Amino acid sequence: MLHALDPRHMGCFPTMHVDEDLIIGRKGRVITHFHVHGLCHNLTRPFLVIWLLHGVVMGVEKIRVLVVDDHVLVRKGLKGLIETQKDMECVGQAGDGSEAIDLVLETSPDVVIMDISMPVMNGLVATKEIRTVSPSSRVIILSLHVTASLLRQAVRNGASAYLLKRGVSEELPDVIRTVRRGVPYFSESIPPAFLGEDRFGNRTGS
């Protein structure tokens, strides 16, 4: 069954590569000359815009997020928060660093949300391993506390962001999007002296 906005209703065949020519029709109406697979179809621009927006909403590749924390309730809370975001999905949960590495290899997440204090393997060690086995996976450290030493070790081990758990629900979705673009982020509540701004740049990396 075709969706109401599917151009196949108009005899068109959608493709990832679309060429278009704009033509001014009668009464100044903009017509889109729509080229698909060597065929040519005429669509009014409003219809094309609706179709393209539909493709963005329905077909966009979601940010794949892995949650790592040794507390089940924290993991469930983070998973629930992630799944409220239309452009994200939780691809797995791990209770320690070693399990996280296995899941990274299995699921290839875009972003890993990583606690520090965990059994078997802590989050800082796991971060270094993850950045080795999956360089494209960005790691957000999410901890109850921060010191200059912890922050610097996290950055040395490849973390892209460091957040404190209190109040994190307000900023986490945007931080996930930020680090996915390769931009580092540090919580506003982290003392500036801890950042060593001459070395790490400003808080948002912009």
N, C-alpha and C positions, 0 to 999 in steps of 0.2 A: 504493500500500500504506500502510495506516494504522499508526502507531506504537502499541505496546501501551498506552502511556499516553494516547493521543489520546482525548479525551472523545467523539469521533464513534463510538467503539465502544459508547458508552452512549446513542447517539442525540442527542448534544449537538453544537452547532456553535460552536467556539471563536471568541472575539472579543476585541478589546482592551479592551472595556468590559463588565465583568461586575458585576451586582448580585447580592447574596446576602442571604438571611434565614436566621438560625440558629434551628432548631426543636429542642426537646428531645423526643426520641422515647421509645419504650418502654425501660425499664431505664436511663433517663438518657442514652441514646446521642444524640450530637449529629448532627443531620441538617442539611445545607446545602440550602436551597431556592435553586436555581440558575437565574437569569433570563438568557436569551440570545436576542437578536433577538425579544423579545416572547413567547418560549416559556418554559416552566417545566419544569425537570428536577430530580429529587432525586438528590443525590450524598452519600455519607458524607463527612465532613470529611477523614479520612485520604486518600481518593482525590483530593479536590480539592487538598489540600496537595501531594501528589505531582505532580499535573498542573501546578500553578502553579510548583513548583520546577523541573520539567522545562522549562517555558517560559522560566524565568529562565536556566537553563543553556544551552538550545539556541537560544533566540531573542533573547538579549540583544545589543544593538548594541555591537560591539567598538570600542575606542579605536583610531582610525586614526593610525598613526605614520609619519612620513617621516624617514629617516636621511640626514644630510648630513655627509660627511667625505671628504677627498681620498685617504685610504688605503683600498684595497679590502678588506684584511683586517679593518680596524676596522669598516667597514660590514657585512661579513659576520658579524662577531662580534655586533654590535648587533642585526642582523636576527634572528640565531639566538636571542638572549636574549629579544627581543620575542615571538617566535613560541612560546616556552615558556609564555607567559602566556595563559590561556584567554580573557581579556577584551581582548586586543590583537591587532592585525595590522599588519604592515609593508606600507604601500601604495606604497613606492618608495624609491629610493636615488639620491643625487646626489653628485657629486664636487667641486662648487664652488657658490658662492652664487648665481650666475646660473642654473645648472641647477636649483637648489633652488626658485627663484621660479617657474620654468616648471612644475615638478612640483606646487607648491602650487596653482597655478591649475588644473592638470589633475586633481589627486586630492583637493583640499580636506581635508587632514589635520587631525585634532584637535590633534596635538602634533608639533612638529618638533624633532628632536635635532640641534643645530648645532655643528660645529667652528668655531674662529675662524680659524686660519691655513690658508688655501686659495688656490689660484690663481684668476685671473679676477676674483673678487669674494670678499672675506673674510666671515666669518660675522656680524660686527657690522653691516656694511652690509646684508647680506642679511636679517638680523633686522628691521631698520627697514623694509625694503621689504615683507617678508612681512606684518608687522603692519599695513601700509597696505592691501595688496591683499586680505588675508584676516584681518580683525580677530579672528575666532573661533579662529584657529590659535594655540596657545600654543607658545612657543619655549623650549627648554632648551639653554643653552649648555654644551657639553661640551668642556673644554680640558685640555691638559697643565699649564697654568700659570695663575696669577691674580695680578693687581695691583689696587690700589685703583682705578686709572684704568680698567683693562679692565672691572672689575665695574660701576663707575658708568656707563660708556658702554653696557654691555650692558643695564642697567636702563633708562637713558634711551631706548634704541632699542626697548624693549618686551619684553625677555626676562623670562620668568616664573621662571626658575631658572638657577642657575650651579653646575655640578658639575665636579669634577676627575676625570680619566680613571682615575687609580689607584684600584682597588677599587670602581669604579662599578657593577659588576654586582650588588652586594649591595643598593644603594639605588635604582638606576634605575627598576625597575618601580613601586615605591611613589611615586617622584617624578613619574612620568608620570601616575599616577592623581591625585596631589595637584594638579598644575598644571591638569589637565583640569577640576578643580572650581573653578578660578580662584584657587587659593591659591599664593602664591609660595614658593619653597624655595631655600635656599642651603646648600651642602655644609658639613658640620660641620668640615671641615679648612680652611675659609676663615677667616683671622684676623678676629676680631670688629671690629678697627679698620677693616678694609676695608669692612665692611657699612654703616657710618654708620647704626647702628640707630635713631637718632632720626628718620631719613628713610625707611628701608626697612622698619622694623618688625623683629620677631624672625625667626629662621631659617626657621621653618615658616609664618609668616604667620598663625598661629592666635592 
